[in-house]
Each structure stands twice: as C-alpha cells, then as structure tokens.
C-alpha cells in the first residue's frame, strides 16, 4: 500500500478517487467535482490516493500552507474500513511532517462523530477548544460548525485564528471572492 499524488485530471485514479470522495462526505461538506478537479492546478494542494494492489482504496486531500499541513479530506473506501489502513496512512503522514497537522471533524454530537474524534485522538491529535466555523462549499448555505483537531499539540486561540486567516482565503477562495 502506498500514496500516489494526482497531479492532473488525466490520472487513471481520479474517477475512483472522486467516487470515494462523494460516498464519504455529505454534499454540504464537499465541493462539486468540477471545482475539486480545478483545484489540482493549485501548487499548495496535494491530492493523494491510497493504492493497494493497483486499486484506489482511499483519498488524502491536503494543503501545505505556511507552517501547517491541513488535511481537508481523508477517506478510505467502505470495503476497506476497520482494517487498520486509515491508522497506517495517518500515522505515516504525521511522521513525515515536521510542522503541525490540522484537520476538521464534526462536533461530537453522535456516536459516529465521537468515534471519528477518538480515532484521531488515538493517533495523537488533540481537539481544539476554540469554536470553529468552516465556510460553506455550496452557495447560499450557512457556515458549518466543526471542530479542529491538531497534532502534535492543541492549538491556542491565537493559533486557531492564524490558521483561519492563512488557510480559509486559499482553500475557500471561491467563497471569499464572492463576498
């Protein structure tokens, strides 16, 4: 098993990666496929696929912005979940990083969200105490109330504000250009 970066829309893994993306995230938490593909041109973006035996079994969509590695999307194909693959991929990702890693999770309102938070906590991530709102990815929708998780330490209020100030205008450029 290994990660391969998708560099353009000609990648043989793009179609399957987008299927995993659509199946793993609710519509309000993802871009449409055209917008997602257009981001491949951004040099700060890394759209990695997890390949096993020649098949795409997961995605890791992350940004290198300033002094952060921001995981925007991480998903393993449903048939491969609960096998340790996710733990291995994220463990390798944070081990290769010399700068903080940041990701977003849903608030711990239900069992699935609490399990997801627990997964990342077992890998060393900490839940930030600060309120966090994610810009809408669908026009006309409200901001999403999410939580930040950070590695190797919990972010302070100032670090959360810096992350938002540096990341949102880049990652959510479409939203900010329309405002």
SEGU-189542 format. One record per residue (C-alpha): residue number from 1; residue in one letter; x, y, z. Coordinates in steps of 0.2 Angstrom, whole numbers, plus 2048, in hexadecimal, padded with zeros to 3 digits. Layout:
N
<atom><resi>NUM</resi><resn>A</resn><u>X</u><v>Y</v><w>Z</w></atom>
...
END
This chain:
179
<atom><resi>1</resi><resn>X</resn><u>800</u><v>800</v><w>800</w></atom>
<atom><resi>2</resi><resn>X</resn><u>806</u><v>811</v><w>7FC</w></atom>
<atom><resi>3</resi><resn>X</resn><u>801</u><v>823</v><w>7F8</w></atom>
<atom><resi>4</resi><resn>X</resn><u>801</u><v>82A</v><w>7E6</w></atom>
<atom><resi>5</resi><resn>X</resn><u>7FE</u><v>83D</v><w>7E3</w></atom>
<atom><resi>6</resi><resn>X</resn><u>7F2</u><v>841</v><w>7D5</w></atom>
<atom><resi>7</resi><resn>X</resn><u>7FA</u><v>84F</v><w>7CC</w></atom>
<atom><resi>8</resi><resn>X</resn><u>7ED</u><v>852</v><w>7BE</w></atom>
<atom><resi>9</resi><resn>X</resn><u>7DC</u><v>84D</v><w>7B8</w></atom>
<atom><resi>10</resi><resn>X</resn><u>7E4</u><v>83F</v><w>7AD</w></atom>
<atom><resi>11</resi><resn>X</resn><u>7E8</u><v>834</v><w>7BC</w></atom>
<atom><resi>12</resi><resn>X</resn><u>7E1</u><v>823</v><w>7BA</w></atom>
<atom><resi>13</resi><resn>X</resn><u>7DC</u><v>823</v><w>7CC</w></atom>
<atom><resi>14</resi><resn>X</resn><u>7D2</u><v>833</v><w>7CC</w></atom>
<atom><resi>15</resi><resn>X</resn><u>7C1</u><v>82C</v><w>7C8</w></atom>
<atom><resi>16</resi><resn>X</resn><u>7C2</u><v>81F</v><w>7D6</w></atom>
<atom><resi>17</resi><resn>X</resn><u>7C9</u><v>82C</v><w>7E2</w></atom>
<atom><resi>18</resi><resn>X</resn><u>7BA</u><v>838</v><w>7DE</w></atom>
<atom><resi>19</resi><resn>X</resn><u>7AE</u><v>829</v><w>7E1</w></atom>
<atom><resi>20</resi><resn>X</resn><u>7B6</u><v>826</v><w>7F2</w></atom>
<atom><resi>21</resi><resn>X</resn><u>7B5</u><v>839</v><w>7F6</w></atom>
<atom><resi>22</resi><resn>X</resn><u>7A3</u><v>83A</v><w>7F1</w></atom>
<atom><resi>23</resi><resn>X</resn><u>79E</u><v>82A</v><w>7FB</w></atom>
<atom><resi>24</resi><resn>X</resn><u>7A8</u><v>830</v><w>80B</w></atom>
<atom><resi>25</resi><resn>X</resn><u>7A2</u><v>842</v><w>80D</w></atom>
<atom><resi>26</resi><resn>X</resn><u>791</u><v>84A</v><w>80E</w></atom>
<atom><resi>27</resi><resn>X</resn><u>78D</u><v>856</v><w>800</w></atom>
<atom><resi>28</resi><resn>X</resn><u>78F</u><v>865</v><w>80C</w></atom>
<atom><resi>29</resi><resn>X</resn><u>7A1</u><v>860</v><w>810</w></atom>
<atom><resi>30</resi><resn>X</resn><u>7A7</u><v>85E</v><w>7FF</w></atom>
<atom><resi>31</resi><resn>X</resn><u>7AA</u><v>868</v><w>7EF</w></atom>
<atom><resi>32</resi><resn>X</resn><u>7A2</u><v>862</v><w>7DE</w></atom>
<atom><resi>33</resi><resn>X</resn><u>7AE</u><v>858</v><w>7D4</w></atom>
<atom><resi>34</resi><resn>X</resn><u>7B2</u><v>865</v><w>7C7</w></atom>
<atom><resi>35</resi><resn>X</resn><u>7B8</u><v>871</v><w>7D5</w></atom>
<atom><resi>36</resi><resn>X</resn><u>7C2</u><v>863</v><w>7DE</w></atom>
<atom><resi>37</resi><resn>X</resn><u>7CB</u><v>85F</v><w>7CD</w></atom>
<atom><resi>38</resi><resn>X</resn><u>7CE</u><v>871</v><w>7CA</w></atom>
<atom><resi>39</resi><resn>X</resn><u>7D8</u><v>872</v><w>7DA</w></atom>
<atom><resi>40</resi><resn>X</resn><u>7E5</u><v>866</v><w>7D3</w></atom>
<atom><resi>41</resi><resn>X</resn><u>7ED</u><v>875</v><w>7CB</w></atom>
<atom><resi>42</resi><resn>X</resn><u>7F1</u><v>87D</v><w>7DD</w></atom>
<atom><resi>43</resi><resn>X</resn><u>803</u><v>879</v><w>7E1</w></atom>
<atom><resi>44</resi><resn>X</resn><u>7FE</u><v>879</v><w>7F4</w></atom>
<atom><resi>45</resi><resn>X</resn><u>7F3</u><v>86A</v><w>7F2</w></atom>
<atom><resi>46</resi><resn>X</resn><u>7F7</u><v>858</v><w>7F3</w></atom>
<atom><resi>47</resi><resn>X</resn><u>7EA</u><v>84C</v><w>7ED</w></atom>
<atom><resi>48</resi><resn>X</resn><u>7F0</u><v>83B</v><w>7F2</w></atom>
<atom><resi>49</resi><resn>X</resn><u>7E8</u><v>82A</v><w>7EF</w></atom>
<atom><resi>50</resi><resn>X</resn><u>7EC</u><v>81B</v><w>7F9</w></atom>
<atom><resi>51</resi><resn>X</resn><u>7F0</u><v>80C</v><w>7ED</w></atom>
<atom><resi>52</resi><resn>X</resn><u>7F0</u><v>7FA</v><w>7F2</w></atom>
<atom><resi>53</resi><resn>X</resn><u>7F2</u><v>7EC</v><w>7E5</w></atom>
<atom><resi>54</resi><resn>X</resn><u>7F0</u><v>7F9</v><w>7D7</w></atom>
<atom><resi>55</resi><resn>X</resn><u>7DF</u><v>7FF</v><w>7DE</w></atom>
<atom><resi>56</resi><resn>X</resn><u>7DA</u><v>810</v><w>7E5</w></atom>
<atom><resi>57</resi><resn>X</resn><u>7D4</u><v>80C</v><w>7F7</w></atom>
<atom><resi>58</resi><resn>X</resn><u>7D5</u><v>81E</v><w>7FF</w></atom>
<atom><resi>59</resi><resn>X</resn><u>7D8</u><v>830</v><w>7FD</w></atom>
<atom><resi>60</resi><resn>X</resn><u>7E2</u><v>83C</v><w>807</w></atom>
<atom><resi>61</resi><resn>X</resn><u>7DF</u><v>84E</v><w>801</w></atom>
<atom><resi>62</resi><resn>X</resn><u>7EB</u><v>85A</v><w>80A</w></atom>
<atom><resi>63</resi><resn>X</resn><u>7F2</u><v>86C</v><w>809</w></atom>
<atom><resi>64</resi><resn>X</resn><u>804</u><v>872</v><w>80D</w></atom>
<atom><resi>65</resi><resn>X</resn><u>800</u><v>884</v><w>813</w></atom>
<atom><resi>66</resi><resn>X</resn><u>80D</u><v>88E</v><w>81C</w></atom>
<atom><resi>67</resi><resn>X</resn><u>812</u><v>883</v><w>82C</w></atom>
<atom><resi>68</resi><resn>X</resn><u>804</u><v>877</v><w>82B</w></atom>
<atom><resi>69</resi><resn>X</resn><u>7FF</u><v>867</v><w>822</w></atom>
<atom><resi>70</resi><resn>X</resn><u>7EC</u><v>868</v><w>821</w></atom>
<atom><resi>71</resi><resn>X</resn><u>7E2</u><v>858</v><w>81D</w></atom>
<atom><resi>72</resi><resn>X</resn><u>7D2</u><v>85E</v><w>815</w></atom>
<atom><resi>73</resi><resn>X</resn><u>7CC</u><v>84C</v><w>810</w></atom>
<atom><resi>74</resi><resn>X</resn><u>7D1</u><v>83B</v><w>815</w></atom>
<atom><resi>75</resi><resn>X</resn><u>7C7</u><v>82C</v><w>811</w></atom>
<atom><resi>76</resi><resn>X</resn><u>7C9</u><v>819</v><w>80F</w></atom>
<atom><resi>77</resi><resn>X</resn><u>7BE</u><v>80F</v><w>803</w></atom>
<atom><resi>78</resi><resn>X</resn><u>7AF</u><v>807</v><w>80D</w></atom>
<atom><resi>79</resi><resn>X</resn><u>7B5</u><v>7F6</v><w>809</w></atom>
<atom><resi>80</resi><resn>X</resn><u>7C6</u><v>7F9</v><w>811</w></atom>
<atom><resi>81</resi><resn>X</resn><u>7C1</u><v>802</v><w>821</w></atom>
<atom><resi>82</resi><resn>X</resn><u>7C5</u><v>7FB</v><w>832</w></atom>
<atom><resi>83</resi><resn>X</resn><u>7D4</u><v>7F2</v><w>82B</w></atom>
<atom><resi>84</resi><resn>X</resn><u>7E2</u><v>7FD</v><w>832</w></atom>
<atom><resi>85</resi><resn>X</resn><u>7E5</u><v>806</v><w>822</w></atom>
<atom><resi>86</resi><resn>X</resn><u>7DF</u><v>817</v><w>828</w></atom>
<atom><resi>87</resi><resn>X</resn><u>7EA</u><v>816</v><w>837</w></atom>
<atom><resi>88</resi><resn>X</resn><u>7F9</u><v>811</v><w>82D</w></atom>
<atom><resi>89</resi><resn>X</resn><u>7F7</u><v>81F</v><w>820</w></atom>
<atom><resi>90</resi><resn>X</resn><u>7F4</u><v>82D</v><w>82D</w></atom>
<atom><resi>91</resi><resn>X</resn><u>802</u><v>826</v><w>838</w></atom>
<atom><resi>92</resi><resn>X</resn><u>80E</u><v>827</v><w>829</w></atom>
<atom><resi>93</resi><resn>X</resn><u>808</u><v>838</v><w>824</w></atom>
<atom><resi>94</resi><resn>X</resn><u>80B</u><v>840</v><w>835</w></atom>
<atom><resi>95</resi><resn>X</resn><u>81C</u><v>837</v><w>837</w></atom>
<atom><resi>96</resi><resn>X</resn><u>822</u><v>83F</v><w>827</w></atom>
<atom><resi>97</resi><resn>X</resn><u>81C</u><v>850</v><w>82C</w></atom>
<atom><resi>98</resi><resn>X</resn><u>828</u><v>85C</v><w>835</w></atom>
<atom><resi>99</resi><resn>X</resn><u>81A</u><v>869</v><w>837</w></atom>
<atom><resi>100</resi><resn>X</resn><u>809</u><v>868</v><w>840</w></atom>
<atom><resi>101</resi><resn>X</resn><u>7FB</u><v>85E</v><w>838</w></atom>
<atom><resi>102</resi><resn>X</resn><u>7E9</u><v>865</v><w>838</w></atom>
<atom><resi>103</resi><resn>X</resn><u>7D9</u><v>85D</v><w>834</w></atom>
<atom><resi>104</resi><resn>X</resn><u>7C6</u><v>860</v><w>836</w></atom>
<atom><resi>105</resi><resn>X</resn><u>7B9</u><v>854</v><w>83E</w></atom>
<atom><resi>106</resi><resn>X</resn><u>7A7</u><v>856</v><w>841</w></atom>
<atom><resi>107</resi><resn>X</resn><u>7A2</u><v>85B</v><w>853</w></atom>
<atom><resi>108</resi><resn>X</resn><u>7A0</u><v>84C</v><w>85F</w></atom>
<atom><resi>109</resi><resn>X</resn><u>78D</u><v>84C</v><w>85E</w></atom>
<atom><resi>110</resi><resn>X</resn><u>78B</u><v>839</v><w>859</w></atom>
<atom><resi>111</resi><resn>X</resn><u>793</u><v>829</v><w>85B</w></atom>
<atom><resi>112</resi><resn>X</resn><u>79C</u><v>829</v><w>849</w></atom>
<atom><resi>113</resi><resn>X</resn><u>7A3</u><v>83B</v><w>84C</w></atom>
<atom><resi>114</resi><resn>X</resn><u>7AA</u><v>835</v><w>85E</w></atom>
<atom><resi>115</resi><resn>X</resn><u>7B1</u><v>826</v><w>856</w></atom>
<atom><resi>116</resi><resn>X</resn><u>7BA</u><v>830</v><w>848</w></atom>
<atom><resi>117</resi><resn>X</resn><u>7C1</u><v>83C</v><w>856</w></atom>
<atom><resi>118</resi><resn>X</resn><u>7C7</u><v>82D</v><w>860</w></atom>
<atom><resi>119</resi><resn>X</resn><u>7D0</u><v>826</v><w>850</w></atom>
<atom><resi>120</resi><resn>X</resn><u>7DA</u><v>836</v><w>84E</w></atom>
<atom><resi>121</resi><resn>X</resn><u>7DD</u><v>838</v><w>861</w></atom>
<atom><resi>122</resi><resn>X</resn><u>7E4</u><v>826</v><w>861</w></atom>
<atom><resi>123</resi><resn>X</resn><u>7F0</u><v>82D</v><w>854</w></atom>
<atom><resi>124</resi><resn>X</resn><u>7F6</u><v>83B</v><w>85F</w></atom>
<atom><resi>125</resi><resn>X</resn><u>7EA</u><v>849</v><w>858</w></atom>
<atom><resi>126</resi><resn>X</resn><u>7E2</u><v>855</v><w>865</w></atom>
<atom><resi>127</resi><resn>X</resn><u>7D1</u><v>85D</v><w>864</w></atom>
<atom><resi>128</resi><resn>X</resn><u>7D3</u><v>870</v><w>863</w></atom>
<atom><resi>129</resi><resn>X</resn><u>7C8</u><v>879</v><w>870</w></atom>
<atom><resi>130</resi><resn>X</resn><u>7C4</u><v>888</v><w>865</w></atom>
<atom><resi>131</resi><resn>X</resn><u>7B4</u><v>889</v><w>85B</w></atom>
<atom><resi>132</resi><resn>X</resn><u>7B7</u><v>886</v><w>849</w></atom>
<atom><resi>133</resi><resn>X</resn><u>7AC</u><v>88A</v><w>83A</w></atom>
<atom><resi>134</resi><resn>X</resn><u>7B0</u><v>883</v><w>828</w></atom>
<atom><resi>135</resi><resn>X</resn><u>7AB</u><v>88E</v><w>819</w></atom>
<atom><resi>136</resi><resn>X</resn><u>79D</u><v>887</v><w>80F</w></atom>
<atom><resi>137</resi><resn>X</resn><u>7A1</u><v>87D</v><w>800</w></atom>
<atom><resi>138</resi><resn>X</resn><u>790</u><v>87E</v><w>7F8</w></atom>
<atom><resi>139</resi><resn>X</resn><u>78A</u><v>88F</v><w>7F4</w></atom>
<atom><resi>140</resi><resn>X</resn><u>77D</u><v>896</v><w>7FF</w></atom>
<atom><resi>141</resi><resn>X</resn><u>780</u><v>88A</v><w>80D</w></atom>
<atom><resi>142</resi><resn>X</resn><u>785</u><v>88F</v><w>81F</w></atom>
<atom><resi>143</resi><resn>X</resn><u>797</u><v>88C</v><w>826</w></atom>
<atom><resi>144</resi><resn>X</resn><u>799</u><v>87B</v><w>82D</w></atom>
<atom><resi>145</resi><resn>X</resn><u>79C</u><v>879</v><w>840</w></atom>
<atom><resi>146</resi><resn>X</resn><u>7AB</u><v>86E</v><w>841</w></atom>
<atom><resi>147</resi><resn>X</resn><u>7BA</u><v>86A</v><w>84D</w></atom>
<atom><resi>148</resi><resn>X</resn><u>7CC</u><v>86B</v><w>849</w></atom>
<atom><resi>149</resi><resn>X</resn><u>7D8</u><v>85E</v><w>84E</w></atom>
<atom><resi>150</resi><resn>X</resn><u>7EA</u><v>861</v><w>84F</w></atom>
<atom><resi>151</resi><resn>X</resn><u>7FB</u><v>857</v><w>850</w></atom>
<atom><resi>152</resi><resn>X</resn><u>807</u><v>857</v><w>859</w></atom>
<atom><resi>153</resi><resn>X</resn><u>7FE</u><v>863</v><w>866</w></atom>
<atom><resi>154</resi><resn>X</resn><u>7EE</u><v>86C</v><w>868</w></atom>
<atom><resi>155</resi><resn>X</resn><u>7ED</u><v>87D</v><w>860</w></atom>
<atom><resi>156</resi><resn>X</resn><u>7EA</u><v>88C</v><w>86A</w></atom>
<atom><resi>157</resi><resn>X</resn><u>7DE</u><v>899</v><w>866</w></atom>
<atom><resi>158</resi><resn>X</resn><u>7EB</u><v>8A3</v><w>85D</w></atom>
<atom><resi>159</resi><resn>X</resn><u>7F1</u><v>894</v><w>853</w></atom>
<atom><resi>160</resi><resn>X</resn><u>7DF</u><v>890</v><w>84E</w></atom>
<atom><resi>161</resi><resn>X</resn><u>7DD</u><v>8A2</v><w>848</w></atom>
<atom><resi>162</resi><resn>X</resn><u>7ED</u><v>8A1</v><w>83E</w></atom>
<atom><resi>163</resi><resn>X</resn><u>7E8</u><v>891</v><w>836</w></atom>
<atom><resi>164</resi><resn>X</resn><u>7D7</u><v>899</v><w>831</w></atom>
<atom><resi>165</resi><resn>X</resn><u>7DF</u><v>8A9</v><w>82A</w></atom>
<atom><resi>166</resi><resn>X</resn><u>7EC</u><v>89F</v><w>820</w></atom>
<atom><resi>167</resi><resn>X</resn><u>7E2</u><v>890</v><w>81A</w></atom>
<atom><resi>168</resi><resn>X</resn><u>7D0</u><v>896</v><w>817</w></atom>
<atom><resi>169</resi><resn>X</resn><u>7D5</u><v>8A3</v><w>809</w></atom>
<atom><resi>170</resi><resn>X</resn><u>7DF</u><v>896</v><w>800</w></atom>
<atom><resi>171</resi><resn>X</resn><u>7D4</u><v>886</v><w>802</w></atom>
<atom><resi>172</resi><resn>X</resn><u>7C4</u><v>88F</v><w>801</w></atom>
<atom><resi>173</resi><resn>X</resn><u>7C9</u><v>89C</v><w>7F4</w></atom>
<atom><resi>174</resi><resn>X</resn><u>7B8</u><v>89A</v><w>7EA</w></atom>
<atom><resi>175</resi><resn>X</resn><u>7AE</u><v>89E</v><w>7FA</w></atom>
<atom><resi>176</resi><resn>X</resn><u>7B9</u><v>8AD</v><w>7FE</w></atom>
<atom><resi>177</resi><resn>X</resn><u>7B9</u><v>8B4</v><w>7EC</w></atom>
<atom><resi>178</resi><resn>X</resn><u>7A6</u><v>8B4</v><w>7EC</w></atom>
<atom><resi>179</resi><resn>X</resn><u>7A5</u><v>8BE</v><w>7FC</w></atom>
END
